[in-house]
Amino acid sequence: GNSVTQMEGPVTLSEEAFLTINCTYTATGYPSLFWYVQYPGEGLQLLLKATKADDKGSNKGFEATYRKETTSFHLEKGSVQVSDSAVYFCALKDTGRRALTFGSGTRLQVQP
Amino acid sequence: DADVTQTPRNRITKTGKRIMLECSQTKGHDRMYWYRQDPGLGLRLIYYSFDVKDINKGEISDGYSVSRQAQAKFSLSLESAIPNQTALYFCATSDYGNEQYFGPGTRLTVT
């Protein structure tokens, strides 16, 4: 079956530090990949997505590249801000399946 | 106004009680979903519906039921609540594309 594995948190960084949150996946088909972000007290919002191998999704300074050879979709940002503190979820939607499969989430805490 | 709304936002109930969580959307989407979020487990799919006449079980449907009253409304019921159903519940919608839009969540506590 499909699965998504994320690095465990919390990840604690100082402002302006470089961020990487690892995500690897297992899928039977050719999935689309997503990063969602959940700010405190809110629902999930789509941060970025990639629909095929070698695609790069980007938004708000965050980037992730769909690597089929390593089945990975790592989230990166060059310089984090306090306002980036949130929980980040990696997810996939496999062809032929009707809903998303989520990873367990990684909490990011950015200190001033 | 929010595109996806959930009521109530917080609820405390006792074991054995029946409870309904409601979700409404103004995005005009056909597809609606109910997820449950537990610490360290991410989101798990309870039920989903691709139109008013289409209801499907997700990975953790036991102990839950749903009703799709209209394109815009999708309710989740716990017929007899138990403490391990204490969690954060999210409703989501999508169109034919992959992106899902989430409501703000309902925090349910079963004592």
Interface residues (C-beta under 8 A of the other chain):
Chain A: V4 S32 F34 Y36 G41 E42 G43 L44 Q45 L46 K49 T51 F89 K93 R98 A99 L100 F102 G103 S104 G105
Chain B: V4 Y33 Y35 G40 L41 G42 L43 R44 L45 Y48 F50 N56 G58 F90 A92 N98 E99 Q100 Y101 F102 G103 P104 G105
